[in-house]
Amino acid sequence: MPIINDILAERKVVWDKQPRPKCIGLVLGGGAARGIAHIGALQALEENGIYPQVIAGTSVGALVGGLYAAGVSPARLAALVQDIKWLDLVSIKLPAINWSDPARTIPMGLADMDKIIPWLEQVLGGPVDIEQLNLPFAAVATDVLSGETVVMNSGPLAPAIRASCSVPGIFTPYHRNGRLLVDGVVVNNMPVTVAQNLGADYVIGVDLLPVGGALQAEPRNVVELAMTALFMLARATQIEQEMADIIVTPTIAHFNLADLNAAEDLLEAGRRAMEAAIPTIKDALGD
């Protein structure tokens, strides 16, 4: 059977008239504070009358994508990031060490992200299940014990987003359904196949990881250093990017990964990158 599948994959098909896509999928990758660029990309899509019908996201892509799937408009998302601070989403927890058994008291991250759950529920007006969203949505995380990709498309939305954003070593992992979960960037930063499995037959991907040769902002602290290293590894192992119909890559490598003060510039970078891709997308989608 694998041999037959390989033969079918290599066989070229020429259409008199290529069928138009029926379902637009949007895949949003990770990138910490640079994820604000996702919002600018969404603004450009809607301004051109293009509305994704399914969304898959990893890390900050799950955060932006989950809120959008819940009905939060790009305009409101852009307003939210103007005032948001890291301490709205995370808390530093360094317990006193029990020297008789230090392994039990040393935390598994420099900060805890549990505050993001009530913040999300406040934005949404209360707890929301993924099944209740306006659009089919999935957030991707990593089972740190098994190495499996965990696709969260059922149950409470806010905890799923929290799990997907848990950068290992920086933020504490999250226990969900008997699994210990960390950031989805570790295994699948651009979950194109997830969007396809949700029904998308035309996938727009927004990739925030710096392309080869791009000059990155120098890390200012251990948090940015760890995230820079993680995203470098993610770029090297990213395998689904080429499966998207179009990849939009905002020019944002020069922004620091934890810089929430660059919101306006990041919004504009995301908007510009998507606007450059709009003619190609419209040509593929037709009228």
C-alpha positions in Angstrom: 0.0 0.0 0.0 2.8 2.5 0.7 4.3 1.9 -2.7 0.9 2.6 -4.4 0.5 5.8 -2.4 4.0 6.9 -3.5 3.1 6.2 -7.1 -0.2 8.2 -6.9 1.6 11.1 -5.2 4.1 11.4 -8.1 1.5 11.0 -10.8 0.8 14.4 -12.4 -2.8 15.5 -13.1 -3.7 18.2 -15.5 -7.1 19.8 -15.3 -8.9 21.7 -18.1 -10.2 24.0 -15.3 -8.8 23.6 -11.8 -11.6 23.1 -9.2 -11.8 26.1 -6.8 -11.1 25.5 -3.1 -14.3 25.1 -1.0 -12.8 25.5 2.5 -10.1 28.0 3.5 -7.9 27.0 6.4 -5.6 29.3 8.3 -2.5 27.9 10.1 -0.8 30.2 12.6 2.7 29.3 13.9 4.5 30.1 17.2 6.7 33.1 17.8 6.1 34.6 21.3 5.4 38.3 21.3 5.9 38.3 17.5 2.5 36.6 17.3 1.0 40.1 17.3 1.8 40.0 13.6 -0.9 37.3 13.2 -3.5 39.9 14.1 -2.3 42.2 11.3 -2.5 39.3 8.9 -6.1 38.6 9.9 -6.9 42.3 9.4 -5.6 42.2 5.9 -7.5 39.0 5.1 -10.8 40.4 6.3 -10.3 43.8 4.6 -10.0 41.8 1.3 -13.1 39.7 2.0 -11.3 36.5 2.8 -12.6 34.7 5.8 -10.9 31.5 7.1 -13.3 28.6 7.8 -11.0 26.4 9.9 -8.1 27.4 12.1 -5.2 25.5 13.5 -2.6 27.1 15.7 0.6 26.5 17.7 1.7 28.5 20.7 0.9 32.1 20.2 -0.8 31.0 17.0 -3.2 29.0 19.1 -3.8 32.1 21.3 -4.7 34.4 18.4 -6.4 31.7 16.3 -8.5 30.5 19.3 -9.8 34.0 20.1 -10.6 34.6 16.4 -12.4 31.3 16.1 -14.4 32.4 19.2 -15.6 35.5 17.4 -13.1 38.1 18.7 -12.6 40.4 15.7 -9.1 41.4 14.4 -10.0 45.0 15.5 -10.6 43.9 19.1 -7.6 41.7 19.1 -5.5 44.7 18.0 -7.0 46.8 20.8 -6.2 44.1 23.4 -2.5 44.0 22.6 -2.1 47.7 23.1 -2.4 47.4 26.8 -1.4 43.8 27.6 1.6 43.1 29.8 3.4 39.8 30.6 2.2 40.0 34.2 -1.4 39.9 33.0 -0.6 36.4 31.7 2.2 34.9 33.8 3.4 34.9 37.4 6.9 34.2 38.8 6.9 31.4 41.3 10.2 30.5 43.0 9.4 28.4 46.1 11.8 28.0 48.9 13.9 24.9 48.4 13.5 21.9 50.7 17.1 20.8 50.8 16.2 17.3 52.1 14.3 16.8 48.8 15.1 19.7 46.4 13.7 17.9 43.3 10.2 18.3 44.7 10.4 22.1 45.2 12.4 23.3 42.2 9.8 24.5 39.6 9.7 23.2 36.0 9.7 26.7 34.6 10.8 30.2 35.4 7.2 31.4 35.3 3.7 30.0 35.5 1.1 30.7 32.8 -2.1 29.7 34.7 -3.1 33.4 34.8 -3.7 33.3 31.0 -6.8 31.1 31.6 -8.9 33.7 33.6 -7.6 36.4 31.2 -8.9 34.5 28.2 -12.2 33.8 29.9 -12.6 37.4 30.8 -12.0 38.4 27.1 -14.6 35.7 26.0 -17.1 36.6 28.7 -16.7 33.2 30.5 -15.5 29.7 30.0 -15.9 28.4 26.4 -15.6 24.9 25.0 -13.9 24.4 21.6 -17.0 22.7 20.3 -18.9 26.1 20.9 -16.6 28.2 18.7 -17.8 29.9 15.5 -15.2 28.0 13.5 -13.6 24.6 13.7 -10.4 25.1 15.7 -7.4 23.0 17.0 -4.5 24.0 19.2 -1.3 21.9 19.1 0.8 20.9 22.0 3.6 18.4 22.8 3.3 15.5 25.2 6.7 16.0 26.8 6.8 12.4 28.1 5.9 10.5 24.9 6.9 13.1 22.3 3.5 12.9 20.7 1.8 15.7 18.9 -1.4 16.5 20.8 -4.2 18.1 18.8 -6.7 19.7 21.1 -10.0 20.2 19.4 -12.4 19.4 22.2 -13.1 20.6 25.7 -12.3 23.9 27.4 -10.6 26.4 25.1 -8.5 28.5 27.6 -6.6 25.5 29.1 -5.9 24.2 25.6 -4.4 27.5 24.6 -2.4 27.6 27.9 -1.0 24.2 27.2 0.0 25.1 23.6 1.9 28.2 24.8 4.0 26.5 27.5 7.5 27.1 26.2 9.6 24.4 28.0 12.0 25.6 30.6 10.4 29.1 30.6 6.8 28.3 31.5 5.6 25.4 33.6 4.1 22.5 31.6 0.3 21.9 31.9 -1.5 18.7 32.9 -4.4 18.0 30.6 -6.3 14.7 30.2 -3.5 12.7 31.9 -0.7 14.2 29.8 2.1 16.6 30.7 2.0 19.2 27.8 4.4 21.8 26.6 4.5 24.2 23.6 3.5 22.7 20.3 6.5 24.4 18.6 8.6 21.4 19.9 6.9 19.0 17.4 4.8 20.9 14.9 5.0 24.6 14.5 3.0 24.8 11.3 0.2 22.2 11.7 -1.0 22.2 8.1 -2.2 18.6 8.2 -4.4 19.5 11.2 -6.1 22.2 9.2 -6.6 19.8 6.3 -8.1 17.2 8.7 -10.5 19.8 9.9 -11.7 20.2 6.3 -9.5 22.8 4.7 -8.7 22.2 1.1 -6.8 25.6 0.7 -4.4 26.4 3.5 -2.9 29.8 4.2 0.0 29.6 6.7 1.5 32.5 8.7 5.1 31.5 9.7 6.8 33.7 12.3 10.1 31.8 12.5 13.0 33.6 11.0 14.0 32.4 7.5 17.6 31.4 6.9 20.0 34.3 6.9 17.6 36.7 8.6 19.3 38.9 11.2 17.7 38.2 14.6 17.4 40.6 17.5 20.0 39.7 20.1 18.4 38.1 23.2 18.2 40.5 26.2 17.8 37.9 28.9 17.6 34.1 29.6 14.0 34.0 28.6 14.6 35.4 25.1 17.7 33.3 24.8 15.8 30.0 25.5 13.0 31.0 23.1 15.5 31.9 20.4 17.2 28.5 20.7 13.8 26.7 20.7 12.6 28.5 17.6 15.9 27.8 15.8 15.4 24.1 16.4 11.8 24.3 15.4 12.8 25.9 12.1 15.3 23.2 11.4 12.7 20.4 12.0 9.7 22.1 10.5 8.3 19.7 8.0 4.7 20.7 7.2 5.4 24.2 5.9 5.7 23.1 2.3 2.3 21.4 2.5 0.5 24.7 2.8 -0.9 26.3 -0.4 0.7 29.6 0.5 3.1 30.7 3.3 3.1 34.2 4.5 6.3 35.2 6.4 6.2 38.7 8.0 9.6 40.5 8.4 9.8 40.4 12.1 13.1 38.7 13.1 14.5 42.0 14.3 11.9 42.3 17.0 12.7 40.8 20.4 10.7 37.7 21.3 9.3 39.2 24.5 8.8 42.8 23.3 5.1 43.5 23.7 5.8 47.3 23.3 6.4 46.8 19.6 2.7 46.0 19.0 2.0 48.7 16.4 5.1 47.7 14.3 4.3 44.0 14.5 0.7 44.6 13.5 1.9 46.5 10.5 4.4 43.9 9.6 1.8 41.2 9.6 -0.6 43.3 7.5 2.0 44.1 4.9 3.1 40.5 4.5 -0.5 39.3 4.1 -1.4 42.1 1.7 1.5 41.1 -0.5 0.1 37.6 -0.7 -3.6 38.7 -1.3 -3.3 38.6 -5.2 -2.0 35.1 -5.2 -4.7 34.0 -2.7 -7.5 35.6 -4.7 -6.3 34.0 -7.9 -6.5 30.6 -6.2 -9.9 31.2 -4.6 -11.6 32.9 -7.6 -14.6 35.1 -7.1 
